[in-house]
Every structure is written in C-alpha cells, then in structure tokens.
Amino acid sequence: MREPIRDRARVEHMLEAINNIKEFTAGITLDELSRNKILFHAVVHNVQVIGEAAYKLTKEFCDAHPEVPWRAIIDLRHVLVHDYYRIDIMEIWYIIQDDLQPLHDRLTRYLRASQ
C-alpha cells in the first residue's frame, strides 16, 4: 500500500523534475533539442521521474485532484521506459511548451494547501 505521508515527497520530486526541465530547455528551440542528444535524454529522464512519482502517489491523493491527468502522466512514463523506441520528440516538445507550467502551478498549490 502506498503511504499518504509520502505524497508530499512525491509532489516535491515532480516539481524538482519540472524545474530541471525548465532550466535545461530555457531559450532552446525544437531543432536544438533534436540535435542535442544529452539534453534530449536529460529531459526524457525528468519526464520519467514525473511519471514515476505520479505512479507512486496514493489513490486518495489522485482522487482528490482529478484535474490532473494522472493516468496520462503515468502512461507516458511507461512508454518512455518500456517502449523507448517510440519516443516522439514532438510529444516531448509539446509537454515542455504546454503542460509543464500548468502542472507546476497545480502541484505548487497542493503543497501550499497541505502546510
């Protein structure tokens, strides 16, 4: 059984990974990301961390925050880890551009509310 006390730590892990991705990709273009293998794999690794941390959240926490697409986050992690040959750079790029900041904002609110 997953421990609720660990939900806060998992959310913190997710925020750290988001901040890593934001730092790594600040000011870069899609073309730069596609040409820089080290950067691309660093980003993918941090997306995996987000998915793994989401997977380890309690059901109660996820149910309390249904506005986050937990299943999609977890499923993406499974693709990145197990079907790595199917990684679509455009999907990663859209995550960077469109999904990370809203997720960051929500997770930050959850941490503030739990203090």
C-alpha positions, 0 to 999 in steps of 0.5 A: 500500500502506498503511504499518504505521508509520502505524497508530499515527497512525491509532489516535491520530486515532480516539481524538482523534475519540472524545474530541471526541465525548465532550466535545461530547455530555457531559450532552446528551440525544437531543432536544438533539442533534436540535435542535442542528444544529452539534453534530449535524454536529460529531459526524457529522464525528468519526464520519467521521474514525473511519471514515476512519482505520479505512479507512486502517489496514493489513490486518495491523493489522485482522487482528490485532484482529478484535474490532473491527468494522472493516468496520462502522466503515468502512461507516458512514463511507461512508454518512455521506459518500456517502449523507448523506441517510440519516443516522439520528440514532438510529444516531448516538445509539446509537454515542455511548451504546454503542460509543464507550467500548468502542472507546476502551478497545480502541484505548487498549490497542493503543497501550499494547501497541505502546510 
